[in-house]
Structures are given as C-alpha cells and as structure tokens.
Amino acid sequence: MAAAAIQMAHRRMIAALGLLALLVAVCCTATAVAVLAFARQHSTLVSLASVAKQNQETGDRIRSCTDPAGECFKRGQQRTGKAVAGINQVTIAVGQCVKDPPVHDVRACLIKVMAEANP
C-alpha cells in the first residue's frame, strides 16, 4: 500500500509539474505577444511622429510663402519685382527701336539698348 501511495503522489507531482510547465509556456507566449505588439505600436508611433513632423515642416513652408511677413513671400516679391523691371526695360527698348525712323535690324538695336541700360 505504501508503494501505491508513493506512486499516486509521484503521478500527482508529475501532473502538477506538467501544469506548471504549461502555465509557464502560456505566460511566456503571452509576454512575447505583448512585447511584439508594443514594438509594433512603438514603430507605428515613430512613423506617425515622422509624418507629423513632415506635415509641420510643409505647413511652415506654405505659411512662409503665403504670409506677407514670411521670408519665402518676401523673396517671391523681390523676384517678381526684378522680373517686372526686366519686362519694363525690354518694353522701353522695343519702343526706342521701333520709333521713327524705323530701325531695320530690331534685334541688334534691342541688344545695344539693353546693354546700355545694364552696363
């Protein structure tokens, strides 16, 4: 009888160790899944932060070009002013080259007048 009791205790201990091993496996699996989910969430958050930063930079650039106090807006005004001044110079030069008496070589006249206007 003592041998049967020992054998029963031995079976119970093996069953308890099996349940403990199963519990440890489930806990390890759950921990691994949680760690992977956290890593994926972190990666997504990093990506979203990068997109948000790019959007902020784009918005800042757009504001700089549309706000009269912005540097981009001011540079655009300067470039536009130079372009208009150049158009005005050409218009004046054309007027000088086509007035009475007419110049036969308008192209050469324009080159000469523009060179004199922009030494």
Salt bridges, closest charged atoms under 4 A:
GLU57 OE2 - LYS53 NZ 3.71
ASP60 OD1 - ARG63 NH2 2.87
GLU116 OE2 - LYS112 NZ 3.94
